[in-house]
Amino acid sequence: MGHVIVHKSISLDGYVTGPNVSMENPMGEGGEALHSWMFGSPAPLDREIVAWVTTSAGAVVCGRRTFDLGLPHWEDTPYPVPTFVLTRTERPPLPARSASFTFVGDVAAAVRQAVEAAGDRDVIVMGAETSKAVMLAGLLDHVQLNVVPLLLGGGARLFDGVSVPLEQEFSMSSPAVTHVRYRLAGQRQAGS
């Protein structure tokens, strides 16, 4: 069985988007720089991290805001796997080119359905608020942070209001980013 994992690029001051997120600017002001390590000419380590996340993904859980902001840019599911959208608004599944979006009203149900769909692959959790909700529900196995040497000064913070012990599993750096992976102590374990 795979893991439930938050995989986020984050600024040194703890933001996963820049300020003033909008449909025209879904990563906020300056937020696109959080992903610059993945594009252009990434270092070999950075290419390995991107490939690992892409190939390990078996399903995605995201929030309605991430879905609304991302869909016009993705024009598909964010990864080529089933995506479960946490929302209070009921609606039928939305087929996409690679997989489909299923709309779910409960955090535990969204994670359970994603774990079932992922099989032995990982469930990637997207969106700051959804990531916090999954953490607070005790349903998260790992947090993978890609710490970008950037100060955004505002935006969405990943860890506001969360108090969870973490155990570092690894840390690796390239010139553009430091990749750090943590296991959440006392949280859901794969297979449970």
Contacts in CASP RR format, 6 or more apart in sequence:
PFRMAT RR
TARGET T0000
AUTHOR 0000-0000-0000
METHOD contacts of the structure
MODEL  1
MGHVIVHKSISLDGYVTGPNVSMENPMGEGGEALHSWMFGSPAPLDREIV
AWVTTSAGAVVCGRRTFDLGLPHWEDTPYPVPTFVLTRTERPPLPARSAS
FTFVGDVAAAVRQAVEAAGDRDVIVMGAETSKAVMLAGLLDHVQLNVVPL
LLGGGARLFDGVSVPLEQEFSMSSPAVTHVRYRLAGQRQAGS
1 115 0 8 1.000
1 119 0 8 1.000
1 120 0 8 1.000
1 190 0 8 1.000
1 191 0 8 1.000
2 56 0 8 1.000
2 115 0 8 1.000
2 118 0 8 1.000
2 119 0 8 1.000
2 120 0 8 1.000
2 121 0 8 1.000
2 122 0 8 1.000
2 123 0 8 1.000
2 190 0 8 1.000
3 122 0 8 1.000
3 123 0 8 1.000
3 141 0 8 1.000
3 142 0 8 1.000
3 190 0 8 1.000
4 61 0 8 1.000
4 111 0 8 1.000
4 114 0 8 1.000
4 115 0 8 1.000
4 122 0 8 1.000
4 123 0 8 1.000
4 125 0 8 1.000
4 134 0 8 1.000
4 139 0 8 1.000
4 140 0 8 1.000
4 141 0 8 1.000
4 142 0 8 1.000
4 188 0 8 1.000
5 122 0 8 1.000
5 123 0 8 1.000
5 124 0 8 1.000
5 125 0 8 1.000
5 140 0 8 1.000
5 141 0 8 1.000
5 142 0 8 1.000
5 143 0 8 1.000
5 144 0 8 1.000
6 124 0 8 1.000
6 125 0 8 1.000
6 131 0 8 1.000
6 134 0 8 1.000
6 135 0 8 1.000
6 140 0 8 1.000
6 142 0 8 1.000
6 143 0 8 1.000
6 144 0 8 1.000
6 158 0 8 1.000
7 53 0 8 1.000
7 124 0 8 1.000
7 125 0 8 1.000
7 144 0 8 1.000
7 146 0 8 1.000
8 16 0 8 1.000
8 131 0 8 1.000
8 143 0 8 1.000
8 144 0 8 1.000
8 145 0 8 1.000
8 146 0 8 1.000
8 158 0 8 1.000
9 16 0 8 1.000
9 34 0 8 1.000
9 35 0 8 1.000
9 37 0 8 1.000
9 145 0 8 1.000
9 146 0 8 1.000
9 148 0 8 1.000
9 177 0 8 1.000
10 16 0 8 1.000
10 34 0 8 1.000
10 145 0 8 1.000
10 146 0 8 1.000
10 147 0 8 1.000
10 148 0 8 1.000
10 158 0 8 1.000
11 18 0 8 1.000
11 34 0 8 1.000
11 147 0 8 1.000
11 148 0 8 1.000
11 150 0 8 1.000
11 151 0 8 1.000
11 152 0 8 1.000
11 153 0 8 1.000
12 147 0 8 1.000
12 148 0 8 1.000
12 149 0 8 1.000
12 150 0 8 1.000
12 151 0 8 1.000
13 151 0 8 1.000
13 152 0 8 1.000
13 153 0 8 1.000
13 154 0 8 1.000
14 152 0 8 1.000
14 157 0 8 1.000
14 158 0 8 1.000
14 159 0 8 1.000
15 31 0 8 1.000
15 152 0 8 1.000
15 153 0 8 1.000
15 154 0 8 1.000
15 155 0 8 1.000
15 156 0 8 1.000
15 157 0 8 1.000
15 158 0 8 1.000
16 34 0 8 1.000
16 127 0 8 1.000
16 128 0 8 1.000
16 155 0 8 1.000
16 156 0 8 1.000
16 157 0 8 1.000
16 158 0 8 1.000
17 27 0 8 1.000
17 28 0 8 1.000
17 31 0 8 1.000
17 34 0 8 1.000
17 128 0 8 1.000
17 152 0 8 1.000
17 155 0 8 1.000
17 156 0 8 1.000
18 27 0 8 1.000
18 28 0 8 1.000
18 29 0 8 1.000
18 30 0 8 1.000
18 31 0 8 1.000
18 34 0 8 1.000
18 152 0 8 1.000
18 153 0 8 1.000
18 154 0 8 1.000
18 155 0 8 1.000
18 156 0 8 1.000
19 28 0 8 1.000
19 29 0 8 1.000
19 152 0 8 1.000
19 153 0 8 1.000
19 154 0 8 1.000
19 155 0 8 1.000
20 28 0 8 1.000
20 29 0 8 1.000
20 155 0 8 1.000
21 27 0 8 1.000
21 28 0 8 1.000
21 69 0 8 1.000
21 155 0 8 1.000
21 156 0 8 1.000
22 28 0 8 1.000
23 68 0 8 1.000
23 69 0 8 1.000
23 72 0 8 1.000
26 69 0 8 1.000
26 70 0 8 1.000
26 73 0 8 1.000
27 34 0 8 1.000
27 35 0 8 1.000
28 155 0 8 1.000
29 152 0 8 1.000
30 152 0 8 1.000
31 152 0 8 1.000
33 148 0 8 1.000
33 150 0 8 1.000
34 146 0 8 1.000
34 148 0 8 1.000
34 150 0 8 1.000
34 152 0 8 1.000
36 148 0 8 1.000
36 176 0 8 1.000
37 43 0 8 1.000
37 46 0 8 1.000
37 146 0 8 1.000
37 148 0 8 1.000
37 174 0 8 1.000
37 176 0 8 1.000
37 177 0 8 1.000
38 46 0 8 1.000
38 50 0 8 1.000
42 50 0 8 1.000
42 174 0 8 1.000
42 176 0 8 1.000
43 174 0 8 1.000
43 175 0 8 1.000
43 176 0 8 1.000
44 174 0 8 1.000
45 172 0 8 1.000
45 173 0 8 1.000
45 174 0 8 1.000
45 179 0 8 1.000
46 174 0 8 1.000
46 176 0 8 1.000
46 177 0 8 1.000
49 146 0 8 1.000
49 179 0 8 1.000
53 124 0 8 1.000
53 144 0 8 1.000
54 79 0 8 1.000
56 121 0 8 1.000
56 122 0 8 1.000
57 79 0 8 1.000
57 81 0 8 1.000
57 118 0 8 1.000
57 121 0 8 1.000
57 122 0 8 1.000
57 123 0 8 1.000
57 124 0 8 1.000
58 79 0 8 1.000
58 81 0 8 1.000
58 82 0 8 1.000
58 117 0 8 1.000
58 118 0 8 1.000
58 119 0 8 1.000
58 121 0 8 1.000
58 122 0 8 1.000
58 123 0 8 1.000
58 124 0 8 1.000
59 81 0 8 1.000
59 82 0 8 1.000
59 83 0 8 1.000
59 84 0 8 1.000
59 113 0 8 1.000
59 114 0 8 1.000
59 115 0 8 1.000
59 117 0 8 1.000
59 118 0 8 1.000
59 121 0 8 1.000
59 123 0 8 1.000
59 124 0 8 1.000
60 77 0 8 1.000
60 78 0 8 1.000
60 79 0 8 1.000
60 81 0 8 1.000
60 82 0 8 1.000
60 83 0 8 1.000
60 84 0 8 1.000
60 114 0 8 1.000
60 123 0 8 1.000
60 124 0 8 1.000
60 125 0 8 1.000
60 126 0 8 1.000
61 83 0 8 1.000
61 84 0 8 1.000
61 86 0 8 1.000
61 110 0 8 1.000
61 111 0 8 1.000
61 114 0 8 1.000
61 123 0 8 1.000
61 124 0 8 1.000
61 125 0 8 1.000
61 126 0 8 1.000
61 130 0 8 1.000
61 134 0 8 1.000
62 78 0 8 1.000
62 83 0 8 1.000
62 84 0 8 1.000
62 85 0 8 1.000
62 86 0 8 1.000
62 125 0 8 1.000
62 126 0 8 1.000
62 127 0 8 1.000
62 130 0 8 1.000
63 85 0 8 1.000
63 86 0 8 1.000
63 87 0 8 1.000
63 126 0 8 1.000
63 127 0 8 1.000
63 129 0 8 1.000
63 130 0 8 1.000
64 85 0 8 1.000
64 86 0 8 1.000
64 87 0 8 1.000
64 88 0 8 1.000
64 89 0 8 1.000
65 127 0 8 1.000
65 129 0 8 1.000
66 126 0 8 1.000
66 127 0 8 1.000
66 130 0 8 1.000
67 83 0 8 1.000
67 85 0 8 1.000
67 87 0 8 1.000
67 101 0 8 1.000
70 78 0 8 1.000
75 97 0 8 1.000
76 96 0 8 1.000
76 97 0 8 1.000
76 98 0 8 1.000
77 83 0 8 1.000
77 96 0 8 1.000
77 97 0 8 1.000
77 98 0 8 1.000
77 99 0 8 1.000
77 100 0 8 1.000
77 101 0 8 1.000
78 124 0 8 1.000
78 126 0 8 1.000
79 98 0 8 1.000
79 124 0 8 1.000
80 98 0 8 1.000
80 99 0 8 1.000
81 98 0 8 1.000
81 99 0 8 1.000
81 117 0 8 1.000
81 118 0 8 1.000
81 121 0 8 1.000
82 99 0 8 1.000
82 100 0 8 1.000
82 102 0 8 1.000
82 114 0 8 1.000
82 117 0 8 1.000
83 96 0 8 1.000
83 99 0 8 1.000
83 100 0 8 1.000
83 101 0 8 1.000
83 102 0 8 1.000
84 101 0 8 1.000
84 102 0 8 1.000
84 103 0 8 1.000
84 104 0 8 1.000
84 110 0 8 1.000
84 111 0 8 1.000
84 113 0 8 1.000
84 114 0 8 1.000
84 117 0 8 1.000
85 101 0 8 1.000
85 102 0 8 1.000
85 103 0 8 1.000
85 104 0 8 1.000
85 110 0 8 1.000
86 104 0 8 1.000
86 105 0 8 1.000
86 106 0 8 1.000
86 107 0 8 1.000
86 110 0 8 1.000
86 130 0 8 1.000
86 133 0 8 1.000
87 103 0 8 1.000
87 104 0 8 1.000
87 105 0 8 1.000
88 105 0 8 1.000
89 103 0 8 1.000
90 103 0 8 1.000
90 105 0 8 1.000
91 103 0 8 1.000
92 103 0 8 1.000
93 100 0 8 1.000
93 101 0 8 1.000
93 102 0 8 1.000
93 103 0 8 1.000
94 100 0 8 1.000
94 101 0 8 1.000
94 103 0 8 1.000
102 113 0 8 1.000
104 110 0 8 1.000
104 113 0 8 1.000
107 130 0 8 1.000
107 133 0 8 1.000
107 134 0 8 1.000
107 137 0 8 1.000
107 139 0 8 1.000
108 137 0 8 1.000
108 139 0 8 1.000
111 123 0 8 1.000
111 134 0 8 1.000
111 137 0 8 1.000
111 139 0 8 1.000
114 123 0 8 1.000
115 123 0 8 1.000
125 131 0 8 1.000
125 134 0 8 1.000
125 140 0 8 1.000
127 156 0 8 1.000
128 156 0 8 1.000
128 157 0 8 1.000
128 158 0 8 1.000
129 156 0 8 1.000
131 140 0 8 1.000
131 158 0 8 1.000
132 158 0 8 1.000
132 159 0 8 1.000
132 160 0 8 1.000
132 161 0 8 1.000
132 162 0 8 1.000
134 140 0 8 1.000
135 143 0 8 1.000
135 162 0 8 1.000
135 164 0 8 1.000
135 184 0 8 1.000
135 187 0 8 1.000
136 162 0 8 1.000
138 184 0 8 1.000
138 187 0 8 1.000
138 188 0 8 1.000
139 187 0 8 1.000
139 188 0 8 1.000
140 184 0 8 1.000
140 187 0 8 1.000
140 188 0 8 1.000
141 183 0 8 1.000
141 184 0 8 1.000
141 187 0 8 1.000
141 188 0 8 1.000
141 189 0 8 1.000
141 190 0 8 1.000
142 169 0 8 1.000
142 181 0 8 1.000
142 182 0 8 1.000
142 183 0 8 1.000
142 184 0 8 1.000
143 166 0 8 1.000
143 181 0 8 1.000
143 182 0 8 1.000
143 184 0 8 1.000
144 179 0 8 1.000
144 180 0 8 1.000
144 181 0 8 1.000
144 182 0 8 1.000
145 179 0 8 1.000
145 180 0 8 1.000
145 181 0 8 1.000
145 182 0 8 1.000
146 177 0 8 1.000
146 178 0 8 1.000
146 179 0 8 1.000
147 177 0 8 1.000
147 178 0 8 1.000
147 179 0 8 1.000
147 180 0 8 1.000
148 176 0 8 1.000
148 177 0 8 1.000
149 176 0 8 1.000
149 177 0 8 1.000
164 184 0 8 1.000
164 185 0 8 1.000
164 187 0 8 1.000
165 184 0 8 1.000
165 185 0 8 1.000
165 186 0 8 1.000
166 182 0 8 1.000
166 183 0 8 1.000
166 184 0 8 1.000
166 185 0 8 1.000
167 182 0 8 1.000
167 183 0 8 1.000
167 184 0 8 1.000
167 185 0 8 1.000
168 180 0 8 1.000
168 181 0 8 1.000
168 182 0 8 1.000
169 181 0 8 1.000
169 182 0 8 1.000
169 183 0 8 1.000
170 179 0 8 1.000
170 180 0 8 1.000
170 181 0 8 1.000
171 178 0 8 1.000
171 179 0 8 1.000
171 180 0 8 1.000
171 181 0 8 1.000
172 178 0 8 1.000
172 179 0 8 1.000
173 179 0 8 1.000
END
